[in-house]
Amino acid sequence: MRIRLQIALVATAALGLAACGSTGPSGGRLATLDGQPPLVIAHRGASGYLPEQTLEAYARAVELGADVIEMDLVSTRDGVLIARHDPNLAISTDVAKHPRFATRKKTVKVDGETQTGWFSHDFTLAEIKTLGAIATDPERPQEYNGKFKVATFQEIIDFAKAKSKETGRTVAIYPETKNPTYFRDLGLPMEDKVIAALTAAGWNSKTAPVFVQSFEPGSLKYMKAKGLNTKLVQLIDGDAIDLKTGAMTYAVPVDRPYEWTKAGDRRNFDVMVTPAGLAEIKTYADGIGPWKRYIVSIKGSVGADGKPLDVNNDGKINDADATLGLADHARGRRAQGGALRAPLHLPQRVAAARGRLRQGRPQGIRHLLPARRRRRVHRFPRHRARRARGLPPSLRALRVCPAGTVFAEASRKA
């Protein structure tokens, strides 16, 4: 194992490009950390096609070529780990359409953020299995809403093993302990259950097809101390970019790990990417997953009044009005909603992505890992790629994602 910490840049990657990014300009392999082809990791499954984190979405992802499937773990009232991005079931299920659960709607604080809805820890697994998953993005297909069930962590492990046998290639998993302090305070800690499930699956080793990730260092440190030997990844977040200055901004709940907030530690996530922060992470993790703006920032066009301009005249000031920090880092957007400035047909998008991967992939990048967003929705087209050059020497791996784009937007807030 390399002494140097393998860094992972949060980004998105089109699932359809699984076979496109493995060769360089001369037809040989790209210069990844270990000389192997890059991994394509399906963030929440094929979430641009089917309701996320369902077995159907994961099956579609594997069909499209994903090497790894990613999931967020939260707990039910009876302590079963299920795959949902948020404890708040209103975000990703049709719970609001079930009259029998109407009285369970409430307002609580999750990692310091006030939310109203129905929460996983108020439901047994049997009750959650009566709910249907829904698309979390209104511009994604809605016709499958309510048709697929919420999957348990164990079901996903069994699925990955079955698909590996069926396809003849290893399908790895990438679970995240989601809001671990929040659930621990409710008497529903998840770390020991993650360890037990992976151990029972025969996957408790560095060579196992598993990455375990978390935004909270304490969760990763606990699992390591309790004997979890899989690859561990420390996630690093931020809220947004000040389009006037290009500076990172921070706001609840993505300003710092919630365990730091509870302890009165006022540092933000940015301390993790300092030399001292990286040295600390190296003591318990194998890599990091920073929001991509830690790597490449952006600025907007500024008017005479000193305020960012609405360049595309869509009535919003956001990334669509920004200029990238690197001149050759082409922007990509989702095809939905006419968001592409000059939409490409599918074959053109695939060709463009293949060309950019071959010509502009940063030296030493190994992994394409999952992106995360919750509230802000940025539009990125499938099957397009971004280029990035001049990464700092410490950045040697790239974090993956699915039915989106290579080098696209990513944040825990989605």
C-alpha positions in Angstrom: 0.0 0.0 0.0 1.3 3.5 -0.9 2.4 5.6 2.0 0.9 8.7 0.5 -2.7 9.2 1.3 -4.8 8.6 -1.8 -7.0 11.7 -2.2 -10.4 11.5 -3.8 -11.9 14.5 -5.6 -15.7 14.5 -5.6 -17.0 14.5 -9.1 -19.7 13.0 -11.3 -19.2 10.5 -14.1 -21.6 9.2 -16.8 -22.3 5.6 -16.2 -22.2 5.1 -19.9 -18.5 6.0 -19.9 -17.4 3.0 -17.9 -15.4 1.7 -20.8 -14.5 5.0 -22.3 -12.0 6.2 -19.6 -9.6 3.4 -19.5 -7.3 4.3 -22.3 -4.9 7.2 -22.8 -3.9 9.2 -26.0 -1.7 6.3 -27.3 -4.3 3.7 -26.5 -2.6 2.5 -23.3 -3.9 2.8 -19.8 -4.3 6.1 -18.1 -1.8 7.0 -15.4 -4.0 6.1 -12.4 -2.5 5.5 -9.0 -2.1 1.8 -9.4 -2.1 1.5 -13.2 -5.6 0.0 -13.3 -8.6 1.4 -15.3 -10.6 4.0 -13.4 -13.7 2.9 -11.4 -17.1 4.1 -12.2 -19.2 4.3 -9.1 -23.0 4.7 -9.3 -24.0 7.3 -6.8 -27.3 6.1 -5.3 -27.6 3.8 -8.3 -28.7 5.0 -11.8 -30.4 7.9 -10.1 -30.9 9.8 -13.3 -33.1 7.0 -14.6 -34.9 5.4 -11.6 -35.8 6.4 -8.0 -32.5 6.4 -6.2 -31.1 3.7 -3.8 -33.5 1.1 -4.9 -32.5 -2.4 -6.1 -33.9 -1.5 -9.4 -31.7 1.7 -9.7 -28.7 -0.4 -8.7 -29.5 -3.1 -11.3 -29.8 -0.4 -13.9 -26.4 1.1 -12.8 -24.7 -2.3 -13.2 -26.3 -2.8 -16.6 -24.9 0.6 -17.6 -21.4 -0.5 -16.6 -20.9 0.7 -13.0 -18.1 -1.0 -11.1 -19.3 0.2 -7.7 -22.7 1.1 -6.3 -23.0 3.8 -3.6 -25.6 4.1 -0.8 -26.3 6.2 2.3 -27.3 4.3 5.4 -29.9 5.5 7.9 -31.6 3.5 10.7 -35.2 2.4 11.2 -36.9 2.4 14.6 -36.1 -1.2 15.0 -32.4 -0.7 14.2 -32.3 -1.9 10.6 -29.9 -0.1 8.2 -31.7 1.1 5.1 -30.5 3.0 2.0 -31.8 6.5 2.1 -29.9 9.8 1.6 -31.8 11.5 4.4 -33.5 10.4 7.6 -36.4 12.5 6.4 -38.5 10.1 4.3 -40.5 12.9 2.8 -37.6 13.7 0.5 -37.3 10.3 -1.2 -40.5 8.3 -0.6 -44.2 8.7 -1.0 -44.8 8.6 2.7 -47.0 11.8 2.5 -49.5 9.8 0.5 -50.1 7.2 3.3 -52.9 8.5 5.6 -52.0 5.9 8.3 -48.7 7.8 8.9 -50.1 11.3 8.8 -49.8 11.8 12.6 -46.1 11.0 12.5 -45.2 14.1 10.6 -43.1 16.4 12.7 -40.4 19.1 12.8 -37.0 18.2 14.1 -33.4 19.3 13.8 -31.1 17.1 11.8 -27.4 18.1 12.2 -28.6 21.5 13.2 -30.9 22.0 10.2 -34.6 22.3 10.9 -36.6 19.8 8.8 -40.3 18.9 8.6 -41.4 15.5 7.5 -41.5 11.8 8.4 -38.3 10.3 9.8 -36.9 6.8 9.4 -36.3 6.4 13.1 -40.0 6.6 13.7 -40.8 3.7 11.4 -40.2 0.0 11.7 -38.7 -1.8 8.7 -42.0 -3.4 8.0 -43.7 0.0 7.8 -41.0 1.4 5.6 -41.4 -1.5 3.2 -45.0 -0.3 2.6 -43.6 3.0 1.2 -42.5 3.6 -2.4 -39.3 5.4 -3.4 -39.7 8.6 -5.5 -37.3 10.6 -7.7 -35.7 13.4 -5.7 -35.2 15.7 -8.7 -38.4 17.0 -10.4 -36.7 17.0 -13.7 -35.9 13.3 -13.5 -38.4 10.6 -14.7 -41.5 10.6 -12.5 -43.3 7.6 -13.9 -41.6 5.2 -11.6 -42.5 7.0 -8.4 -43.9 4.6 -5.8 -43.2 1.5 -7.8 -40.0 0.4 -6.1 -39.3 -0.3 -2.4 -36.7 1.0 0.0 -33.7 -1.4 0.2 -31.9 -2.6 3.3 -28.1 -2.7 3.6 -28.2 -6.4 3.8 -30.3 -6.6 0.6 -27.8 -4.5 -1.2 -24.9 -6.7 -0.1 -26.8 -9.7 -1.3 -27.6 -7.9 -4.6 -23.9 -7.0 -5.2 -22.8 -10.6 -4.6 -25.5 -11.9 -6.9 -24.7 -9.4 -9.7 -21.0 -10.2 -9.4 -21.8 -13.9 -10.0 -24.3 -13.1 -12.7 -22.0 -10.7 -14.7 -18.7 -12.4 -14.0 -17.2 -9.1 -12.7 -16.9 -7.7 -9.2 -19.6 -5.3 -8.2 -18.3 -3.4 -5.2 -20.3 -1.3 -2.7 -19.7 2.2 -1.2 -21.8 2.7 1.9 -21.9 5.9 3.9 -22.8 6.2 7.6 -25.3 9.1 7.3 -25.8 11.5 10.2 -24.1 9.1 12.6 -24.1 11.4 15.6 -27.8 12.2 15.0 -28.7 8.5 15.1 -26.3 7.8 18.0 -28.1 10.4 20.1 -31.4 8.6 19.3 -30.0 5.4 20.6 -29.6 4.0 17.1 -25.8 3.8 16.4 -25.0 2.3 13.1 -21.3 1.6 13.1 -21.3 -1.8 14.8 -24.1 -2.9 12.4 -22.0 -1.9 9.4 -19.0 -3.8 10.7 -21.2 -6.9 11.5 -22.8 -6.9 8.1 -19.5 -6.6 6.2 -17.8 -9.2 8.4 -20.6 -11.7 7.9 -20.3 -11.0 4.1 -16.6 -11.9 4.2 -15.8 -8.4 3.2 -13.9 -7.0 6.2 -10.5 -6.5 4.5 -8.6 -3.9 2.5 -9.0 -6.1 -0.6 -12.7 -6.5 -0.2 -14.9 -4.7 -2.8 -15.9 -2.1 -0.2 -15.3 1.6 0.5 -16.9 3.0 3.7 -17.3 6.7 3.8 -18.5 9.4 6.3 -18.5 13.1 6.8 -17.9 12.5 10.5 -14.3 11.6 11.5 -15.5 10.0 14.7 -17.6 7.5 12.8 -14.6 6.3 10.7 -12.3 6.3 13.7 -14.7 4.2 15.8 -15.1 1.6 13.0 -11.4 1.4 12.5 -10.8 1.0 16.2 -13.5 -1.7 16.4 -11.8 -3.8 13.7 -13.2 -2.6 10.4 -10.4 -3.2 7.8 -12.0 -2.0 4.6 -10.9 1.1 2.7 -12.2 4.2 4.5 -12.9 7.6 3.0 -13.3 10.9 4.8 -15.8 13.1 3.1 -15.3 16.9 3.1 -18.0 19.4 2.3 -18.8 23.1 1.8 -21.9 25.1 1.2 -21.3 27.2 -1.9 -18.9 29.5 -3.7 -19.1 33.3 -3.4 -19.3 34.1 -7.2 -17.8 37.5 -6.6 -14.6 36.3 -5.0 -14.4 32.6 -5.7 -14.1 31.9 -2.0 -15.7 28.9 -0.3 -18.7 29.6 2.0 -20.1 27.5 4.8 -23.5 27.1 6.3 -25.4 24.5 8.4 -25.5 21.6 7.9 -22.5 21.5 5.6 -20.1 23.8 7.5 -18.4 21.1 9.6 -19.0 17.6 10.9 -21.9 17.7 13.3 -19.9 16.0 16.0 -17.6 19.1 15.9 -20.6 21.4 16.3 -21.8 19.4 19.3 -18.4 19.6 20.9 -18.2 23.4 20.4 -15.5 23.1 17.8 -16.1 26.0 15.4 -13.6 25.0 12.7 -15.1 24.4 9.2 -14.4 21.5 6.8 -11.6 23.4 5.1 -9.2 22.6 7.9 -9.2 19.0 6.6 -7.4 19.9 3.4 -4.5 21.7 5.2 -1.3 19.7 5.6 -2.1 19.2 9.3 -5.6 18.1 8.4 -4.5 15.6 5.8 -1.9 14.2 8.2 -4.6 13.6 10.7 -6.9 12.0 8.2 -4.1 9.7 7.1 -4.1 8.2 10.6 -7.6 6.6 10.2 -8.6 6.8 6.5 -7.3 5.7 3.1 -8.6 8.7 1.1 -10.7 11.8 1.2 -13.7 12.9 -0.9 -13.7 16.7 -1.0 -16.4 18.8 -2.8 -14.8 19.6 -6.1 -14.7 23.4 -5.4 -11.8 22.6 -3.1 -9.9 21.7 -6.3 -11.3 24.0 -8.9 -13.2 27.2 -7.8 -15.3 29.5 -9.9 -16.2 33.2 -10.2 -19.1 35.0 -11.8 -19.0 38.1 -14.0 -19.3 41.2 -11.8 -21.4 44.3 -12.8 -20.6 47.9 -12.1 -22.4 47.6 -8.8 -20.0 44.9 -7.7 -22.6 42.2 -7.7 -22.5 39.0 -9.8 -24.4 39.2 -13.1 -27.1 36.9 -14.3 -25.2 36.0 -17.4 -27.7 33.6 -18.9 -30.7 35.7 -17.9 -32.5 32.8 -16.2 -33.4 34.9 -13.2 -30.9 33.2 -10.9 -27.4 33.8 -9.7 -25.7 30.4 -9.6 -23.0 28.2 -11.2 -24.6 28.6 -14.6 -23.3 32.2 -14.5 -19.9 31.4 -13.4 -16.5 31.1 -15.1 -14.3 28.2 -14.1 -11.0 28.6 -12.3 -9.3 26.7 -15.2 -9.7 27.9 -18.7 -9.7 24.4 -20.2 -12.2 22.9 -17.7 -15.3 22.7 -19.9 -18.6 23.0 -18.2 -21.3 20.3 -18.5 -24.9 20.3 -17.6 -27.8 17.9 -17.4 -29.8 17.5 -20.5 -33.1 18.0 -18.6 -35.0 21.2 -18.8 -33.1 22.6 -21.7 -30.2 23.4 -19.4 -27.6 22.8 -22.0 -26.5 25.9 -23.8 -25.8 23.9 -26.9 -27.3 20.4 -26.4 -25.4 17.6 -28.0 -27.0 14.4 -29.3 -26.1 11.3 -27.3 -23.4 10.0 -29.7 -21.7 13.5 -29.7 -21.8 13.6 -25.9 -20.2 10.2 -25.6 -17.5 11.1 -28.2 -16.8 14.4 -26.4 -16.5 12.7 -23.1 -14.2 10.0 -24.5 -12.0 12.6 -26.1 -11.7 14.7 -23.0 -11.0 11.8 -20.8 -8.1 10.7 -23.1 -6.7 14.2 -23.5 -7.3 16.0 -20.2 -7.4 13.5 -17.4 -5.2 14.8 -14.5 -2.1 12.7 -14.0 -2.4 10.1 -11.3 -6.2 10.0 -11.0 -7.5 6.6 -9.9 -11.1 6.7 -8.9 -14.3 8.4 -10.1 -16.4 8.3 -6.9 -19.8 9.6 -5.8 -21.1 13.1 -5.8 -23.7 14.4 -3.3 -26.2 17.2 -3.4 -29.4 17.8 -1.4 -31.2 21.1 -1.8 -29.5 23.0 -4.7 -30.0 21.3 -8.0 -27.4 22.0 -10.7 -28.0 20.8 -14.2 -25.4 18.5 -15.8 -25.8 16.5 -19.0 -25.3 12.8 -19.0 -22.4 11.5 -21.1 -20.3 14.7 -21.1 -17.0 15.2 -19.4 -15.0 18.0 -17.9 -11.3 18.4 -18.0 -9.1 19.5 -15.1 -5.3 20.2 -15.2 -2.8 21.5 -12.7 -4.1 19.7 -9.7 -1.9 20.2 -6.6 0.6 17.3 -6.1 -1.3 16.1 -3.1 -4.4 15.3 -5.2 -3.9 12.0 -6.8 -7.3 10.4 -7.1 -10.7 11.4 -8.4 -14.0 10.7 -6.8 -16.7 9.1 -8.8 -20.4 9.4 -9.6 -23.1 8.2 -11.9 -25.6 9.2 -14.4 -24.3 12.7 -14.5 -20.9 14.0 -15.9 -17.3 13.6 -15.3 -16.0 16.5 -13.2 -19.5 17.9 -12.5 -21.1 19.5 -9.5 -21.1 17.6 -6.2 -22.0 18.3 -2.6 -23.6 16.6 0.4 -26.5 19.0 0.0 -28.3 17.2 -2.8 
